[in-house]
Structures are given as structure tokens and as C-alpha cells.
Amino acid sequence: MRCLVTGGAGFIGRWVVDRLLGDGHEVLALDDLSNGRRENLAAMSGRPGWLGLVEGDLCDDAVLAPLFEQHAWDLVLHLGASIHVQRSIDDPWPTFRNDGLGTFRVLERCRRQLFAANGLDVDARHFDFARDVPRLSRRGPRVAVMSTCMVYDIGGAEPIGERHPYRPASPYAAAKIGADMLALSYFHSYRMPVTVVRPFNTYGPFQKSNSEGGVVSIFLKRDLEGQPILVKGSGEQTRDLLYVADCADFVVRCAMAEAAEGRIVNAGTGHDVSINELAAMCRSGDNVVEHVAHDHPQAEIMRLCADASLAKELLGWTPSTSLAEGLALTRRWLSEHRAAW
């Protein structure tokens, strides 16, 4: 299949690109490099099926339009987004623009390709569901939209399933909820094959280990440098930590599954660990763990543990990498790639 991955030079995007190429597909990545890095895709050069990286803003239709005019996409994996909670609190507009408007731009281009492939007027002023949906025999691109577990309300004793209540505790969470609902509206309005993929906290090689990165990479980097591991707040908040190769496997499987169309699907291990416990697992030698003030306590979710039973039911998917194994793999990568820090 011919695949477009927005945010393809980012952390998870890079692994999705790698997985698709490994499965024998053709892949083009689009990224504005505001958070992604060209270096993340260096290993793709020369691989069969690699169509390259286009640097551009997915909110700019002048960037998107040629990509859809030049290629008939079979699969569009939309991972491009602003992902930083504190930045969204400090200045909400860029997150709303990138996550809301950006998702709209991608969905619209997919809709236009779907309509054009089936001989429907892409600029028709009236879409008649009963008349026009049966005409969509050629399905156009399958679409997966990346969500986040940060949309959920505080979890209780039971793991969080897809029907768990939402709590937009930050503009980032609100923008992602809006993008998710917009994506599902394209399934219900046009029967466009869209799935919202919602992995919980993902970690592993190629994740940034500065203030823009994930907690695992940040903790391990500081430990490798011999600096105290800094825990925000009480450290009693928990996370369901999903190794990135398992996440990429989930995203690709979900995007290709007809059974997942029009659905939101969680991915996680079903086991959470407190940040205090994680810090202890990342600490080595005589290094110490220190607690510091939380920069956005109002947006914290104290328990995040995924109920991924729907992913198992629909896809036969379960993660294969334990937390201990994933931490070891991530530590080894960080040790061998200090220049990437």
C-alpha cells in the first residue's frame, strides 16, 4: 500500500514509518520538524518503499494539496500534532491550530480523494447520504487519527476504557477531544474509513529526553548523567507505559482493520506504575530521587491505566514488551546515542 504519515519524523511517527516499510509498503512522511527530527528517519534512506520526507505545515493546504494530487493514498496515518501540555496552557492557540485545524485539513483532503475516486463532485453543495454513500465503492484512503490518554477524567479502581468520561484539563486535551470527534464525524457523515487510535504513555528509543520528552527518557538521561531524578509533585500519580514498538504495531494494525472503523481504540499494558516506582526503576548506583513542584498540577491525571480489551477483541493485539525489558532497551539506546539527547 502507499502510505502517508503526518508527524512521521516524530518519536512514534518514526517507528510507524519503520514498521510500514518493514511490512513492504511505500511510505512518505510529512513533518514541519517543530518537534520531529530528520535524524529520526536517517535509517530509512535507501530502504525499498521509502518515498522520503516532506518538510511542511500540515495546516497549510498548499502543502497538503500537492501530496494528494500526486499520490493516491491507501493509508493515511495522522500523527502530526502539538503534544505539550504546559505549552498549551501557556499559549493555547498553536495547539488548537495544529491539533484542530491540522486534523481538519488532513480529513478534508482524504474526503476529497475519496469522492474523486468514486466520481462524486468534491465541491458539491449538497451531500445526499442515501444516494451518495452507495456510490462509494472505491473506499479511498483508510485513515487513523492519533489521540491521547490525556483526554480522560481521573481513573478509579478499574482500568480506563474507551467509554470512560472525558475531562479537558488542558487546552491540549480539549484540542485532541475536538480532533477525535471531528475524525469520527467523517465516518458517520461520509462512511469514510476512519479510526481514532489512543495509545497510553509511550516510551522508548528516539524519544526526546529534554523537557519536551517523556518521563522515562527524562529519568534515564538524568540517571546516565549522574543527576538527581526529579519527580514532579507527590510521585503517586501512575502511568501505563507502552513500549514504542508495541505502540507502532497497534497503530498500524488498527489503521488497517475494518472492524475498527468509526471506533476509538485504546492501547496499553493494563498495568500502571507510580512515578515514584518508575524513578526507583530508572535509578542506578548511588543516584538519588528528588521531588519538585509540579508545573501544571491542574492538568495532572493521578491514575492512568488502560483497558485495552477492545484492541485485543478487534485486532488480536496485546503488547509484547515488559516494562523491565523496555527500560533496558531505552537505557541502552540512550547510552549509545548521547548526541541525540
Buried (B, 14 or more C-beta within 10 A) or exposed (E): BBBBBBBBBBBBBBBBBBBBBEEEBBBBBBBBEEBBBEEBBEEBEEEEBBBEBBEBBBBEEEBBEEBBEEBEBBBBBBBBBBBBBBBBBEEBEBBBBBBBBBBBBBBBBBBBBBBBBBEBEEEEEEBEEEEBBEEBEEBBBBBBBBBBBBBBEBBEEEBBBBEBEBBBBBBBBBBBBBBBEBBBEBBEEBBBBBBBBBBBBBBBBBBBBEEBBBBBBBBBBBBBEEEBBEBBBBBEBBBBBBBBBBBBBBBBBBBBBEEBBBBBBBBBBBBBBBBBBBBBBBBEEEBEBEBEEBBBEEBBBEBBBBBBBBBEEBBEBBBEBEBEEBBEBBBEBBEEEEEBE
